[in-house]
Each structure stands twice: as C-alpha cells, then as structure tokens.
Amino acid sequence: MIDVLLCLVIAVTDGDTIKVRCGSEGAYEQVKIRLAEIDAPEKKQPFGEQSKQSLSQMCFGKQAEIRPQTKDRYGRTVARVTCGGVDSNKEQIARGMAWVYVKYVKDKSLYAVQKSARDAHTGLWVDPDPIEPWNWRKRK
C-alpha cells in the first residue's frame, strides 16, 4: 500500500468512516476510508450522532493525511487518518466517541487513551454500561 495520501475530506458518513477526494484536478478519485483500529457507535446507537459530529468537526472540509493499512470486506480503504495535525483515530477514542476495535487493533497505546476517556466519563463513557458497536450489530 501507498505510504501517505493527501486528500480532501468531502463527507463524513459516521464516527469512523469518511469519504475523501484524492488526486489532481481532472483526475480526482473519491475514496471511502474506514478509520483503522477503532469502532464508533452505529448511527442509531447512543452517541452515534455525536460521534459523527465529532469526526466532522475534526476533518470535514480539511486536507487529511491517509495512511492506508488494508482494505475491508466492503472495499473501503482502512487507514490511520490525520486531519489538521490531529490523529483522528486516536482523538475519536480520547473524546469517548469510539472504542478501540479489539479485533483489529495494532497500536496498543490506544488502550491507555480509551482508559483515560472511560475513567473521566468522557463521551459515550457517561453511560454506565455502553454497548460496543460489534456487540450492538450482533443484537440487530
């Protein structure tokens, strides 16, 4: 995979998925990006809308550095994303707007970030018993 792509964030689908425009004028390509190593609440789940707003505020309309890791089963590029110098994957966890995606995490430092958010009752951690998105999806 390519080391780093510089792209414009043109849409935020939810708390862990964005659409970017990469390339140059006349040769633009739209790419759907799934933020790696995190899982945000689903839209209809508690904090789903807040998570999307958080990522929008961080990235929408901004240049993003995309560091692709792989492709998912839906064909999306799975990547670490930096918007305005901020590691968006890590920041979503710090804001309590996403979980560390246990099944796919490589950056183990994200667990400490999640613990800090949980201990401070930040974002979704105000809920005494929040449901991980992967478990929520199974129930639906």
Backbone as CSV, one residue per row, in Angstrom:
resi,resn,N_x,N_y,N_z,CA_x,CA_y,CA_z,C_x,C_y,C_z
1,MET,0.843,-1.196,0.000,0.000,0.000,0.000,0.885,1.256,0.000
2,ILE,0.301,2.343,-0.466,0.987,3.632,-0.533,1.235,4.132,0.890
3,ASP,2.350,4.830,1.091,2.686,5.335,2.419,1.669,6.353,2.929
4,VAL,1.535,7.502,2.235,0.624,8.556,2.677,-0.066,9.181,1.469
5,LEU,-1.385,9.327,1.569,-2.165,10.038,0.558,-2.604,11.359,1.177
6,LEU,-2.541,12.442,0.406,-3.084,13.717,0.860,-4.389,13.923,0.111
7,CYS,-5.483,13.995,0.850,-6.805,14.061,0.246,-7.675,15.069,0.987
8,LEU,-8.729,15.530,0.314,-9.693,16.449,0.917,-10.873,15.632,1.434
9,VAL,-11.252,15.862,2.691,-12.401,15.158,3.263,-13.670,15.841,2.758
10,ILE,-14.474,15.107,1.975,-15.672,15.689,1.361,-16.970,15.205,2.018
11,ALA,-16.879,14.178,2.851,-18.075,13.690,3.554,-17.656,12.886,4.776
12,VAL,-18.510,12.922,5.791,-18.334,12.086,6.977,-19.595,11.245,7.095
13,THR,-19.432,9.933,6.946,-20.565,9.008,6.944,-21.045,8.716,8.359
14,ASP,-20.078,8.467,9.243,-20.366,8.195,10.650,-19.086,8.441,11.441
15,GLY,-19.018,7.959,12.661,-17.881,8.255,13.531,-16.583,7.572,13.188
16,ASP,-16.614,6.665,12.191,-15.360,6.013,11.805,-15.222,5.831,10.293
17,THR,-16.026,6.566,9.510,-15.954,6.441,8.055,-16.072,7.810,7.398
18,ILE,-15.145,8.082,6.478,-15.162,9.345,5.742,-15.053,9.065,4.245
19,LYS,-15.402,10.057,3.460,-15.190,9.986,2.020,-14.213,11.106,1.686
20,VAL,-13.192,10.779,0.906,-12.168,11.762,0.549,-12.031,11.865,-0.963
21,ARG,-11.529,13.015,-1.392,-11.218,13.230,-2.801,-9.710,13.351,-2.907
22,CYS,-9.115,12.448,-3.673,-7.663,12.400,-3.826,-7.303,12.666,-5.287
23,GLY,-6.060,13.030,-5.509,-5.582,13.233,-6.868,-5.537,14.698,-7.232
24,SER,-5.466,14.956,-8.536,-5.367,16.335,-9.003,-6.555,16.662,-9.905
25,GLU,-6.766,17.956,-10.107,-7.900,18.433,-10.898,-7.961,17.705,-12.238
26,GLY,-9.148,17.254,-12.575,-9.323,16.500,-13.808,-9.080,15.007,-13.640
27,ALA,-8.449,14.646,-12.533,-8.153,13.225,-12.286,-8.474,12.856,-10.835
28,TYR,-9.490,13.520,-10.274,-9.877,13.223,-8.895,-10.441,11.820,-8.768
29,GLU,-10.217,11.240,-7.597,-10.776,9.934,-7.283,-11.409,10.046,-5.904
30,GLN,-12.655,9.564,-5.778,-13.297,9.529,-4.471,-13.012,8.179,-3.833
31,VAL,-12.603,8.220,-2.566,-12.248,7.001,-1.854,-12.965,7.003,-0.511
32,LYS,-13.577,5.869,-0.167,-14.199,5.708,1.140,-13.145,5.161,2.094
33,ILE,-12.991,5.826,3.224,-11.968,5.461,4.203,-12.634,5.032,5.503
34,ARG,-12.240,3.875,5.998,-12.673,3.378,7.312,-11.506,3.605,8.252
35,LEU,-11.727,4.372,9.327,-10.651,4.640,10.267,-10.218,3.334,10.939
36,ALA,-8.934,3.046,10.844,-8.375,1.792,11.353,-8.367,1.755,12.878
37,GLU,-8.515,0.575,13.417,-8.291,0.254,14.827,-9.331,0.805,15.786
38,ILE,-10.365,1.483,15.250,-11.433,1.994,16.115,-12.779,1.518,15.578
39,ASP,-13.784,1.527,16.455,-15.145,1.228,16.041,-16.045,2.224,16.757
40,ALA,-16.728,3.056,15.978,-17.602,4.085,16.540,-19.018,3.539,16.678
41,PRO,-19.803,4.145,17.575,-21.199,3.711,17.713,-21.932,3.826,16.375
42,GLU,-22.832,2.898,16.123,-23.671,2.944,14.927,-24.585,4.169,15.018
43,LYS,-25.058,4.636,13.863,-25.888,5.854,13.823,-27.072,5.800,14.775
44,LYS,-27.744,4.651,14.885,-28.932,4.546,15.731,-28.605,4.139,17.164
45,GLN,-27.342,3.988,17.452,-26.882,3.619,18.785,-26.667,4.908,19.586
46,PRO,-26.767,4.860,20.939,-26.426,6.050,21.718,-25.023,6.553,21.329
47,PHE,-24.896,7.849,21.183,-23.659,8.536,20.803,-23.266,8.361,19.341
48,GLY,-24.103,7.690,18.542,-23.799,7.538,17.126,-23.726,8.874,16.406
49,GLU,-24.707,9.725,16.657,-24.750,11.035,16.001,-23.640,11.945,16.534
50,GLN,-23.406,11.910,17.847,-22.332,12.724,18.431,-20.968,12.310,17.886
51,SER,-20.780,11.015,17.687,-19.524,10.503,17.155,-19.291,11.030,15.740
52,LYS,-20.343,11.005,14.926,-20.254,11.531,13.563,-19.930,13.029,13.594
53,GLN,-20.605,13.781,14.475,-20.356,15.225,14.595,-18.921,15.510,15.021
54,SER,-18.412,14.696,15.927,-17.036,14.848,16.406,-16.047,14.696,15.256
55,LEU,-16.220,13.647,14.464,-15.316,13.410,13.339,-15.482,14.499,12.270
56,SER,-16.719,14.950,12.057,-16.973,16.034,11.097,-16.243,17.299,11.512
57,GLN,-16.360,17.651,12.779,-15.720,18.856,13.304,-14.200,18.764,13.143
58,MET,-13.670,17.570,13.289,-12.225,17.350,13.187,-11.730,17.376,11.739
59,CYS,-12.513,16.801,10.815,-11.987,16.518,9.476,-12.721,17.132,8.284
60,PHE,-14.018,17.371,8.396,-14.786,17.765,7.213,-14.237,19.041,6.574
61,GLY,-14.026,18.968,5.254,-13.541,20.130,4.503,-12.054,20.380,4.659
62,LYS,-11.363,19.490,5.335,-9.931,19.668,5.585,-9.102,18.680,4.775
63,GLN,-7.831,19.034,4.597,-6.884,18.100,3.997,-6.591,17.031,5.039
64,ALA,-6.532,15.804,4.594,-6.244,14.687,5.501,-5.063,13.899,4.973
65,GLU,-4.238,13.457,5.907,-3.165,12.519,5.571,-3.737,11.127,5.832
66,ILE,-3.774,10.328,4.788,-4.330,8.981,4.864,-3.176,7.989,4.802
67,ARG,-3.062,7.136,5.833,-2.038,6.093,5.861,-2.731,4.737,5.749
68,PRO,-2.908,4.262,4.499,-3.633,3.003,4.292,-2.946,1.813,4.959
69,GLN,-3.774,0.913,5.519,-3.265,-0.326,6.119,-3.735,-1.532,5.327
70,THR,-5.007,-1.511,4.905,-5.582,-2.655,4.202,-6.889,-2.227,3.559
71,LYS,-7.614,-3.189,3.000,-8.981,-2.956,2.502,-9.891,-3.846,3.336
72,ASP,-11.125,-3.377,3.595,-12.061,-4.220,4.337,-12.952,-4.994,3.366
73,ARG,-13.842,-5.791,3.918,-14.680,-6.652,3.072,-15.668,-5.867,2.217
74,TYR,-15.841,-4.566,2.519,-16.728,-3.721,1.714,-15.936,-2.928,0.672
75,GLY,-14.642,-3.179,0.583,-13.806,-2.493,-0.392,-13.300,-1.138,0.058
76,ARG,-13.592,-0.776,1.309,-13.107,0.510,1.819,-11.631,0.396,2.177
77,THR,-10.921,1.509,2.029,-9.538,1.568,2.474,-9.552,1.762,3.983
78,VAL,-8.865,0.912,4.712,-8.762,1.026,6.163,-7.452,1.745,6.449
79,ALA,-7.524,2.873,7.185,-6.347,3.728,7.323,-6.322,4.496,8.634
80,ARG,-5.134,4.922,8.992,-4.983,5.937,10.032,-5.136,7.269,9.317
81,VAL,-5.868,8.189,9.920,-6.201,9.464,9.283,-5.791,10.612,10.193
82,THR,-5.050,11.555,9.626,-4.653,12.752,10.367,-5.278,13.965,9.692
83,CYS,-6.055,14.728,10.450,-6.697,15.941,9.947,-6.174,17.132,10.746
84,GLY,-5.612,18.117,10.049,-5.098,19.300,10.749,-4.083,18.957,11.818
85,GLY,-3.262,17.946,11.547,-2.225,17.552,12.504,-2.722,16.673,13.645
86,VAL,-4.024,16.351,13.658,-4.600,15.546,14.735,-4.838,14.116,14.244
87,ASP,-4.333,13.136,14.994,-4.578,11.718,14.712,-6.046,11.462,15.029
88,SER,-6.867,11.439,13.999,-8.319,11.347,14.174,-8.754,10.037,14.808
89,ASN,-8.064,8.953,14.493,-8.401,7.653,15.069,-8.253,7.733,16.591
90,LYS,-7.096,8.197,17.040,-6.808,8.294,18.476,-7.721,9.326,19.142
91,GLU,-7.961,10.457,18.461,-8.773,11.529,19.038,-10.228,11.092,19.231
92,GLN,-10.766,10.294,18.327,-12.132,9.795,18.496,-12.228,8.960,19.781
93,ILE,-11.195,8.195,20.078,-11.173,7.411,21.319,-11.027,8.342,22.522
94,ALA,-10.127,9.316,22.411,-9.891,10.255,23.516,-11.151,11.044,23.871
95,ARG,-11.956,11.355,22.863,-13.197,12.109,23.081,-14.340,11.219,23.549
96,GLY,-14.080,9.918,23.672,-15.143,8.996,24.052,-16.170,8.833,22.937
97,MET,-15.721,8.911,21.700,-16.611,8.807,20.543,-16.398,7.513,19.760
98,ALA,-15.517,6.645,20.263,-15.264,5.350,19.630,-14.553,4.441,20.622
99,TRP,-14.630,3.159,20.322,-13.909,2.147,21.087,-12.642,1.753,20.337
100,VAL,-11.685,1.225,21.082,-10.576,0.517,20.445,-11.211,-0.734,19.846
101,TYR,-10.947,-0.989,18.560,-11.529,-2.156,17.887,-10.628,-3.344,18.178
102,VAL,-10.943,-4.033,19.276,-10.130,-5.110,19.835,-9.673,-6.112,18.771
103,LYS,-10.573,-6.460,17.864,-10.295,-7.471,16.848,-9.194,-7.026,15.864
104,TYR,-9.039,-5.710,15.680,-8.132,-5.211,14.640,-7.036,-4.275,15.129
105,VAL,-6.976,-4.012,16.438,-6.016,-3.022,16.941,-4.571,-3.491,16.782
106,LYS,-3.726,-2.574,16.305,-2.282,-2.823,16.216,-1.541,-1.900,17.184
107,ASP,-2.058,-0.665,17.312,-1.444,0.350,18.167,-1.975,0.175,19.593
108,LYS,-1.229,-0.564,20.400,-1.686,-0.898,21.758,-1.792,0.332,22.665
109,SER,-1.155,1.454,22.290,-1.249,2.677,23.102,-2.685,3.221,23.120
110,LEU,-3.504,2.786,22.168,-4.894,3.248,22.130,-5.684,2.777,23.357
111,TYR,-5.274,1.668,23.954,-5.962,1.180,25.158,-5.835,2.172,26.317
112,ALA,-4.678,2.789,26.463,-4.478,3.775,27.534,-5.339,5.018,27.284
113,VAL,-5.449,5.409,26.018,-6.281,6.557,25.650,-7.738,6.253,26.001
114,GLN,-8.185,5.034,25.677,-9.559,4.627,25.992,-9.795,4.583,27.500
115,LYS,-8.822,4.079,28.232,-8.960,4.001,29.691,-9.104,5.399,30.286
116,SER,-8.320,6.356,29.794,-8.412,7.749,30.274,-9.803,8.323,30.005
117,ALA,-10.331,8.085,28.799,-11.671,8.583,28.457,-12.723,7.926,29.357
118,ARG,-12.586,6.617,29.557,-13.550,5.890,30.399,-13.484,6.400,31.839
119,ASP,-12.260,6.527,32.379,-12.096,6.984,33.765,-12.649,8.394,33.977
120,ALA,-12.599,9.229,32.929,-13.093,10.609,33.016,-14.578,10.718,32.639
121,HIS,-15.207,9.581,32.301,-16.619,9.552,31.869,-16.849,10.511,30.704
122,THR,-15.938,10.453,29.736,-16.000,11.306,28.554,-16.842,10.645,27.472
123,GLY,-17.692,11.437,26.811,-18.472,10.932,25.683,-19.342,9.750,26.060
124,LEU,-19.231,8.677,25.280,-20.084,7.506,25.499,-19.852,6.865,26.855
125,TRP,-18.766,7.210,27.510,-18.465,6.624,28.830,-19.300,7.224,29.951
126,VAL,-20.191,8.214,29.642,-21.135,8.683,30.661,-22.177,7.597,30.929
127,ASP,-22.403,6.737,29.934,-23.332,5.623,30.075,-22.682,4.596,30.998
128,PRO,-23.382,4.153,32.037,-22.771,3.186,32.954,-22.461,1.834,32.304
129,ASP,-23.161,1.511,31.216,-22.951,0.217,30.572,-23.058,0.352,29.046
130,PRO,-22.100,1.065,28.421,-22.188,1.248,26.973,-21.980,-0.072,26.236
131,ILE,-22.649,-0.202,25.096,-22.558,-1.440,24.311,-21.618,-1.217,23.128
132,GLU,-20.606,-2.060,23.022,-19.665,-1.969,21.912,-20.418,-2.136,20.601
133,PRO,-20.036,-1.384,19.560,-20.748,-1.471,18.287,-20.788,-2.882,17.707
134,TRP,-19.717,-3.646,17.871,-19.706,-5.006,17.314,-20.731,-5.891,18.019
135,ASN,-20.959,-5.668,19.305,-21.999,-6.423,20.017,-23.390,-5.893,19.674
136,TRP,-23.503,-4.577,19.505,-24.779,-3.961,19.123,-25.242,-4.477,17.760
137,ARG,-24.294,-4.576,16.816,-24.621,-5.077,15.470,-25.100,-6.530,15.533
138,LYS,-24.485,-7.334,16.397,-24.888,-8.738,16.539,-26.331,-8.851,17.020
139,ARG,-26.726,-7.952,17.935,-28.084,-7.970,18.503,-29.135,-7.568,17.475
140,LYS,-28.742,-6.753,16.508,-29.678,-6.290,15.483,-29.771,-7.359,14.445
